């Protein structure tokens, strides 16, 4: 399995984004040393695509597949793409506060530690639907790991489209998110422009 092993803070600096969107509270003290060269239109579009891929932990080929699927759906391609990325199981686990970072959420899913509607799911890219119930497995609920996670994510706000029951480590997808409910700093119009060339 291909994994992006780029140092997170370094990547955040190069993409000019805040690591908070990945669930990381650290700030890099280094400054980005770049000449004041003007970024081309293509450069801006590429940066937005890289930002979306980096935030959600998606590699190029799956990202291209998401774009193709978003294009076939009804409505605007850009918002469809963002809704699809936001509906990934690893992202939903992160949003519910059952993981400190999106990478940790992916690991939780990979290690078969949760169920969707009572069935074991270990595919981070699984797309949730309205009404799905995501729950940490009974055997894992009492572990110290989840106590620590809940303690560190207690101040995180759960989005309106999700409902979290932190005592039972359970969450429900009330509805799929709308584009205005997704708070990631990505301009999806530039991604659409990049792919439609």
C-alpha positions as CSV (number, residue, x, y, z in Angstrom):
1,X,0.0,0.0,0.0
2,X,1.4,3.4,-1.0
3,X,1.7,5.9,1.9
4,X,2.6,9.6,1.8
5,X,5.5,9.8,4.3
6,X,6.2,13.6,3.8
7,X,6.8,15.4,7.2
8,X,3.4,16.9,8.0
9,X,4.5,20.4,9.1
10,X,6.8,20.7,6.1
11,X,4.0,19.8,3.7
12,X,1.6,22.2,5.5
13,X,4.2,25.0,5.1
14,X,4.6,24.3,1.4
15,X,0.9,24.2,0.8
16,X,0.4,27.4,3.0
17,X,-2.2,25.7,5.2
18,X,-2.8,25.4,8.9
19,X,-2.0,21.9,10.4
20,X,-5.2,22.2,12.5
21,X,-7.2,20.8,9.6
22,X,-5.3,17.5,10.0
23,X,-5.9,17.5,13.7
24,X,-2.4,18.6,14.6
25,X,-2.0,21.5,17.1
26,X,1.7,22.0,16.5
27,X,2.9,25.0,14.6
28,X,6.1,25.1,12.7
29,X,8.5,27.9,13.7
30,X,10.3,27.8,10.4
31,X,9.4,30.3,7.8
32,X,8.8,29.4,4.2
33,X,11.7,30.9,2.2
34,X,10.5,31.5,-1.3
35,X,11.2,34.2,-3.8
36,X,8.4,36.6,-4.5
37,X,7.8,34.8,-7.8
38,X,4.2,35.0,-9.1
39,X,2.5,31.6,-9.0
40,X,0.9,30.7,-12.4
41,X,-2.7,29.8,-12.8
42,X,-1.8,26.2,-13.2
43,X,0.3,26.4,-10.0
44,X,-2.6,27.7,-8.0
45,X,-4.9,24.9,-9.4
46,X,-2.3,22.2,-8.6
47,X,-1.8,23.5,-5.1
48,X,-5.5,23.3,-4.4
49,X,-5.6,19.7,-5.6
50,X,-2.5,18.8,-3.5
51,X,-4.1,20.4,-0.5
52,X,-7.3,18.4,-0.9
53,X,-5.3,15.2,-1.4
54,X,-3.1,15.9,1.6
55,X,-5.9,16.8,4.0
56,X,-8.0,13.7,3.2
57,X,-4.9,11.4,2.8
58,X,-5.9,10.4,-0.8
59,X,-3.3,9.5,-3.5
60,X,-3.5,10.6,-7.1
61,X,-5.3,7.6,-8.7
62,X,-8.2,7.3,-6.1
63,X,-8.5,11.1,-6.2
64,X,-8.9,11.0,-10.0
65,X,-11.6,8.3,-9.5
66,X,-13.4,10.5,-7.0
67,X,-13.4,13.3,-9.5
68,X,-14.7,11.1,-12.3
69,X,-17.5,9.9,-10.0
70,X,-18.3,13.5,-8.9
71,X,-18.5,14.5,-12.6
72,X,-21.1,11.8,-13.3
73,X,-23.4,12.8,-10.4
74,X,-26.1,15.3,-10.5
75,X,-25.2,18.9,-9.5
76,X,-21.9,20.7,-9.5
77,X,-18.7,18.6,-9.8
78,X,-16.7,20.7,-7.2
79,X,-19.1,20.4,-4.3
80,X,-19.9,16.7,-5.2
81,X,-16.1,16.0,-5.0
82,X,-15.8,17.7,-1.6
83,X,-18.9,15.9,-0.2
84,X,-17.5,12.6,-1.4
85,X,-14.2,13.2,0.3
86,X,-15.9,14.3,3.5
87,X,-18.1,11.1,3.5
88,X,-15.0,8.8,3.7
89,X,-15.2,6.5,6.7
90,X,-11.7,7.6,8.0
91,X,-12.8,11.3,7.8
92,X,-16.1,10.6,9.6
93,X,-14.2,8.8,12.5
94,X,-12.0,11.9,12.8
95,X,-15.0,14.3,12.7
96,X,-16.8,12.3,15.4
97,X,-13.8,12.8,17.7
98,X,-12.8,9.1,17.9
99,X,-9.3,9.9,16.5
100,X,-6.9,12.8,17.2
101,X,-5.8,13.1,13.5
102,X,-7.0,11.9,10.2
103,X,-4.0,9.5,10.0
104,X,-4.9,8.0,13.3
105,X,-8.6,7.6,12.1
106,X,-7.3,5.7,9.0
107,X,-5.3,3.4,11.3
108,X,-8.3,2.7,13.5
109,X,-10.3,1.7,10.4
110,X,-7.4,-0.3,9.0
111,X,-7.0,-2.2,12.3
112,X,-10.6,-3.4,12.3
113,X,-11.6,-1.5,15.4
114,X,-15.0,-0.3,14.3
115,X,-18.3,-1.4,12.8
116,X,-20.7,0.3,10.4
117,X,-24.3,-0.7,11.0
118,X,-23.1,-3.6,13.1
119,X,-20.8,-5.0,10.3
120,X,-17.0,-4.8,10.6
121,X,-15.5,-2.4,8.0
122,X,-11.8,-1.9,7.5
123,X,-11.8,0.2,4.3
124,X,-10.8,3.8,5.0
125,X,-12.3,4.9,1.7
126,X,-15.7,3.4,2.5
127,X,-18.3,6.1,1.7
128,X,-20.9,6.5,4.5
129,X,-24.6,7.2,3.8
130,X,-27.3,9.0,5.7
131,X,-28.5,6.8,8.6
132,X,-25.2,4.8,9.0
133,X,-24.2,4.1,12.6
134,X,-20.4,4.0,13.2
135,X,-19.3,2.3,16.4
136,X,-16.0,1.3,18.0
137,X,-16.0,-2.5,18.6
138,X,-17.1,-3.6,22.1
139,X,-13.7,-5.3,22.7
140,X,-11.9,-2.0,22.2
141,X,-14.2,0.4,24.0
142,X,-12.6,0.0,27.4
143,X,-9.0,0.5,26.2
144,X,-6.9,3.3,27.5
145,X,-6.3,4.5,23.9
146,X,-9.9,5.7,23.5
147,X,-10.0,7.3,26.9
148,X,-6.9,9.4,25.9
149,X,-8.4,10.2,22.5
150,X,-11.7,11.3,23.9
151,X,-9.9,13.5,26.5
152,X,-7.9,15.2,23.8
153,X,-10.8,15.7,21.3
154,X,-13.4,16.7,23.9
155,X,-13.2,20.4,22.8
156,X,-13.6,19.5,19.1
157,X,-17.0,20.5,17.6
158,X,-18.8,17.7,15.9
159,X,-20.4,18.9,12.6
160,X,-24.2,19.3,12.4
161,X,-24.5,16.4,9.9
162,X,-23.1,14.0,12.5
163,X,-24.3,13.0,15.9
164,X,-21.7,11.6,18.4
165,X,-22.4,9.6,21.5
166,X,-18.9,9.8,23.1
167,X,-19.9,7.7,26.2
168,X,-20.8,4.7,24.0
169,X,-18.2,5.5,21.3
170,X,-20.9,5.6,18.7
171,X,-21.8,8.0,16.0
172,X,-24.7,8.5,13.5
173,X,-24.6,10.1,10.1
174,X,-27.8,12.2,10.2
175,X,-27.4,13.3,6.6
176,X,-24.7,13.8,4.0
177,X,-22.9,17.2,4.4
178,X,-23.6,20.2,2.2
179,X,-20.6,22.1,0.8
180,X,-21.1,25.0,3.3
181,X,-20.8,22.6,6.2
182,X,-17.3,21.4,5.1
183,X,-14.7,23.7,6.7
184,X,-11.6,22.7,4.8
185,X,-9.6,25.5,3.1
186,X,-9.9,24.1,-0.4
187,X,-11.2,26.0,-3.4
188,X,-12.7,23.1,-5.4
189,X,-13.4,25.3,-8.4
190,X,-9.7,25.4,-9.2
191,X,-9.5,21.6,-9.0
192,X,-12.4,21.3,-11.5
193,X,-10.6,23.8,-13.8
194,X,-7.4,21.7,-13.5
195,X,-9.1,18.5,-14.5
196,X,-11.3,19.9,-17.2
197,X,-8.3,21.1,-19.3
